[in-house]
Amino acid sequence: MNSVPPKRNAPFLHARAAAGTLGAHQSMDLGTLDWICANRPAFTNSRPRLPAGALMLIPEAAWFSDPGQAGDSLHGIGHNARVSFLVWVLADARALDRDHALALCAAAAVHDCRRHNDRDDPGHGRRAAHWFTAHTDLVAAASGHRLRPTPLARAALAVALHDVPYEAFTPEQNDAYEQAPHLVDLLKAADALDRYRLPLTRWWPDPTRLRIAVPAWLHPLAFDLLVRSEKARLRAQHRTRPSPTPASHSPANRKERRMYASSKSHQTYTDWDDAHTDHTSTRLRPAPAGLAESEDDWRGRLHHETPGGPLLAHNTMVEAVTSGGPLHLMHTTTALDAIRASGRLYVSSGCLVAALYCAPLIPEPPGLRPHNLGSYLLETKRHTRTLVLEVTPHTRAPAKGIDYLRLGRVHLRTYQRHQGFLTEAENTRLRRTVMARIRAAAPFLDLLLANATGKRTPAVPFTDRLAATVPHFPFLGYLYFEVLSEYLMLHSTARETKRYAEAGELNNRLYKRLAHHAVEGMDQLFDLSRFHPGHDRLTKLIGAIEPALAAGAAAYTRDRLSHLFAAIALEPSQDVGAFIFQAADFERLTAFAPSLLGQAVFREMRILDRYPQLYLAFEQAKALEAWDYWNHEAIATPFNGFLPKGEIGINPAHPYATHRTWVAETCERGLLHPVEELEVTPVPRLAELHMTAMRRDGKGRAAGHVRPAVPAPGPTAHRHPKGT
């Protein structure tokens, strides 16, 4: 730039703007920010609506024409970062596909990076587009996402045109606009939303200059985002003089970004973060090296290349959870008299860790309509009574749900901290049995890793070897079943599935049929360690549910299960292609595959003779951690996040949530009607094991955990080199 910053004692920016004495370089000051707040438009006074999982890329100072002034310029790092965030939110509101949204978010972060000054500066959009096109690898690496060539080219067109009024387009620019009109419109709208930073109100957002309607709730969000981020930058700059930190790199600004990009997140990434999945977010988990496909690749495939993919991020349950408003849930129980007498609702462990297991209800004029999971429960649990619960969180929650397949590190840490509850003989036997199972399964576990690196095993022998290994290593039965559930629910095109999709629901009946047809007695004892159909049996099972899906089930299982296993089992520090389970001992697994070891320990623990006595010691410890995490994340109603299929619970320790409970009756239309309000309260305590939905066998062992035979010492399976 050919200008110098204003002197420290110069009039505030808004005063210079009113006097017509603005310089070529313009920066925010506290006086102007106070003036902006004092002139806040009335229509921005409503509470901002924070979309869950929004993304923002903060550009580097080195990307700008004048890196020295990029930190405080009105068109510098802060402005470009806010437009990156706002364009993502707009893209989500307009249902833009993910590839184009990612590319546009990245492009928005540099849309003003080639400015020569803070005036009109004609041509700066074209210059920024040229820079972006030449540096897409740099920007993509900073974003942490794979940006695809065609969306990137269209996003560059949007940058080139963002500074040109529609009415001033040349014929050539009109032709360019027609190649990506939706991206140009979104970037222009996002750029306009950040005009609240300008020092005269007549320069603030003018919707008549846009070609898309901006949702009313976005104006309060844009206004607050500007005020909070600039206030944080100015305070940080004041604290760090004489060496001001660029706005995007200051600790205070990073805190503001977390507030808008990921709600009330913890300061560090934890095991509980890893154990939650948010299908509305682009955040990627740390993963081991060597995977043929990334988590981002699989998300793109599941969300955008399957019929049911859009329901992962946009479904009635998640929308209700993130709304901040009251939720209506149903819970079935055989203990109504005990609940009445005690006035308490205890929670249970299971896939929701430490929550009261429920299904969603949708209020309709004739009554409360159960989610299809709930209607299934009402049909199959006729011996139970139904409670209706109204939960008012009083806070907005992120769209993240618990993924029990990723709880291995939590299981292992709990065992390590509380193994003093075991006798020495119990502990020795548990470790010996766990290692016997892992060694028996090791040849196939190594084959899974090989497949995850791209060395594909033919689908038929892969599925048969998987089926043969599950009895030795029961966790694989859970992984196998969840992968097939995902395959069915996302790929089904049956009329029933389409009907549920129109209501914003995934079809639960598909995987219920799979489980009950695959394992005799599954309706009495839902035990996924018994789920291990071989290839021919699998093909028949899927064919009986939806014939068109039978042919692809085995290959999908191979690809998806191999990826998930490798991503879950190994620490991010490991290389999938180099790790060998056949050479591992307990200590090595603790260090390099703690999640897999934790799953094995957890499942072995639950078939100990004394587990009914040990249950609360181990599971209540996990519950306390889960409740603490959920409270920090404002989660009042945790849900099963591997697939948001309707399994939802109540966090009994949420400090702000309020609850009401009724006994309900079901009418002939299948709707629920509250008939008697109960004076009961969810309490942060796990129910006794014999009172939970996990049934007990004749010896008091936890149902769902039939004791499989312990593999004999020595090789129990053919050993194959990786990739065969």
Protein Blocks (a to p, Z undefined) as FASTA:
>chain_A
ZZdcddfkbccfklmmmnopacfbdcddfklmmmmmmmgcfklmpccdddehiacddddf
klpmblmlmmmgmklmklmmmmmmmmmmmmmmnopafklmmmmmmmmmmmmmmccbfclo
goklmmmmmmmmmmmmmmmmmnopacdfklmmmmmmmmmmmmpcfklpcfklmmmmmmmm
mlmmmmmmmmmmmmmmpcbfklmccfklpcbdcdfklmmmmmmmmmmmmmmmmmmmmmmp
cbdcdfklpmklmmmmmmmmnojadfbdcfklmmpccfkbcbdcdddehiabdfklmmmm
mmmmcfklmmmmmcfklmmmmnopacddddddfklmmmmmnopacddedjkopaccdddd
dddfkbccddfklmmmmmmmmmbccddddddekpacdfbdcdfklmmmmmmmmmmmmmmm
pcfklmmmmmmmmmmmmmmmmmmmmmmmmmmnopacdfklmmmmmmmmmmmmmmlmmmmm
mmmmmmmmmmpccfklmmmmmnopacfklmmmmmmmmpghklmmccfklgccdfklmmmm
mmmmommlmmmmmmmmmmmmmmmmmmmmpcfkbcfklpcfklpcfklmmmmmmmlmmmmm
mmmmmmgfklmmmmmmmmmmmmmmmmmmmmmnopabgcdfkbcghpacddfkbfkbccdd
ddddddfkopacdfbdcddddddddddfklmmbdcdfkopaehiaccddddedjfbdcdd
ehZZ
